[in-house]
Amino acid sequence: MKYFNTTVFSFAAAALLMFSASMNGQFLGGMRLKDTDDGPKGQWMIYGSFDYSKTNTPSSSTSSVGTSANAGVPVGVGYFINNNDVVGVNYAYARDVVNDRTVYKQNEAGIWYSPSFSLGKYFALIGQVDAHYVWGQKLSDVSASMQDFNGYRLRAYPLFAIFMGGGWALKFKFAELSMLQTKVKGEGWTKTYVAGISGSAFGVGISKNFNFKKKSDQ
């Protein structure tokens, strides 16, 4: 029952964040496009980011690679069900290495939904909700072996989009509300919460729209 209540709370909080993004979009002069307007309805979109970093010191070296730190920004494909709303599937990956040894790696995959408000021709305010299954391995705190873990993540966040033409767009994630729960066999659940604006909530990605319907009509 405790986990059910936590899940319900997380979904309610995600809905509140999406509602807040909607109100902010209207406050900034945003609008929802009509189906009769010229827009991306019926198009496909791919999006995501990829990060790599490495630090060397005289005594050690560390590196990380993935779609973003802690798999915070996934890569995905989506379909515009109308000019404002996209649904799809996505995947995220993160890996940390210390002194040439992997100490942590995480995968997550799931579904997502994203509504948007147009802020003129070149900008938009976007909200996104992810529901992911999570799995991976981490170095044990009490032994030198890697431990398997799995769990789930629920996440909602706003994005600011800049349209660059040709279906390309830059997207800036600037806040997050999320719950990550993972479990190692034989141990209890580890819970991680993010709420608001912080270093871990920032991210930058790029997306590209594809209009296959137009190509087939030509």
N, C-alpha and C positions, 0 to 999 in steps of 0.2 A: 504493500500500500504506500509505503514511503517513497519508493521509486516512481510509482504511478503519479503521486502528487507532485514530485519534482518534475516529471515529464510534462504534466499539465501546466505547471507554472512556467516552464521554459517556453512552451508553445504560446501561452498567453503573453509572455514578455516579448516574444518574437513578433506576435501580432501587434503589440503596442508600438514596437519600434517601426514596423511597416506603416502603421497609422500615422506616426510622427513624421516619417519621411514624406507621406502623402500630404500632410498639412503644411510641411515646410515647402514642398513643391508648389502648392497653391499660393502660399505666402510670397514666394519669390516670382510669382507670375507664371508658374508652370501650368500646363494644360494637358489633358488627355486628348490624343488625336482621334478623330472619328474614323470609322471604317471606310468612309467615302473619301478621306484625305489620302494624298500620296504619301505612303509610308511603307514600313517593312513587312506588313502582313503577308504571311505565306513564305517568308524567307527563312533560311537557316543561318545560324551564327555559331562560330567557334571562338573561344576566348581563353585567356589564361595568362600565366607568367611563369618565368623560370629564373631561379636565383642560384648563385654559387659564390661562396666566400671562403677564404683561407687565411689563417694567421700563423705565422712562424715566429718562434722565440728561440733563444739559444738552448732552451731545455725541452721544448715541446712544440708540437704543431697541431692545429685544429682546423677542421673544414666542415662545411655544411653544403648540401646540394638538395634541390627539390623544387617544387612549384613555388614554394616560399618558406620562410621560417615557420616551423611547426605546422607545415601544410596549411597555412592560413589562407592562401589564395589558390583555389583549385583551377584546373583546366577543364573545359567542358564543351558540349555541343547543345544547342537549343533550337527551338522552333517558335516563330512568332505566330501565336494563335490569333492575334489581331495586331493593330499598329502599336499597342502599348505593353502587351504582356507576352512573356517568353517562358516556356517550360522546357526542361531538358534533363540530361544526366551529366555528372562531372566526376572528376578523380583528382586526388591530391597526394603528394608524396614528399617526404622529408627524410633526410639521412644526415647523421652527425658522426664525424670520425675524429678520434684523438690518437695522435702518434701512430697513424696508419692502421688503426683498428676501429671498426664500426662499434659505436657504443649505443646507438639508437637509430631505428628506422621505423617509419610509420606510413601506412597506406590508408586511404579512406575513399569511399565511392558511394554515390547515392544520387538522389534527385534534387532538383531545385526549381524555384519559381521566382520570377522577377518582373514586377510592374515598373513603369516609368512615367515620368512627367516631362514633357518637352519644355525647355527654357529657351525658346527661339530656335533658329536654324542650326546652330552649332553646339548647343549644350543641352544637357538633360540631367535630371536628378532621378536616380534609380535605386530601388530597394531590392534586396535578394534574400531568400530564405533557402538554406541547405539542410537536408536531413541525410546523414551519412552513417554507414557502417564502417568501423575503424578496426584495423588489425596491424600488427607489427612485432618488433622485438626490441628489448632494451637490456642493457648490462645490469646484472643483478647487483644489489648493494652489498650482498653477503658472500658472493662467490664470483668467480671469473667467467661464468657462463652467461649466455644470452637467454633471456626468458621471453616466451611468446605471450602476447596480450591481445585482447580484442575488446570491443565496446562500441560506442556510438557517439556522434556529435550532432547537436542541434545548434544552428547558427543563423542569425539575421544581421544584416549590415546594409548601410547606405553606400552608394557610389555616385561620384560626380563624373559625368562623361563629356568628353570633347570629341566632336565628330570631325574627322580630317578629310572626308571625301572618299569616294570609291568604296564605300562600305566599311572603312577602317575607323576605329574609335579608340581613344585612350580612356581608361577608366581608373579612377582614384578612390580607393576604399579609405574612409577616414574615421570609422567608428565600428564597434562590434558589440553584439550581445550574444553570448554563446555558452553552451555547456558541453564539456567533453568528459565522458565517463569511460574508463578503461579498467580491465580486470586481468590480473595474472592468475593462472590456475593455482588454487589453494590459498589465495589471498583475497582480501576485500577489495571493494571498488575504490579507485582513485578518481576524484572529481576535480575538474579544473573549470573555473568560471571566468569569463571576461565580460565586462560591462563598461561601456563608455569609450572614451578616447584615450589611447595609450600607445606606446611604441609598438606593441604587438598587434594593435588593431589597424595600423596603416599598411597599405599595399598598393601596388600599381600593376595594372594589367593592360592587355590590348585585345581587341576583338575585331572580327571581320565577318560581314554579312555576305551571304551568297544567294542570289536570286535564280534558282534553277528553273523556275516557271518561265521567266523571260527567255532564257536560252532555248527552251523547248519550243517556244512559240515562233522563234525566228526561222 
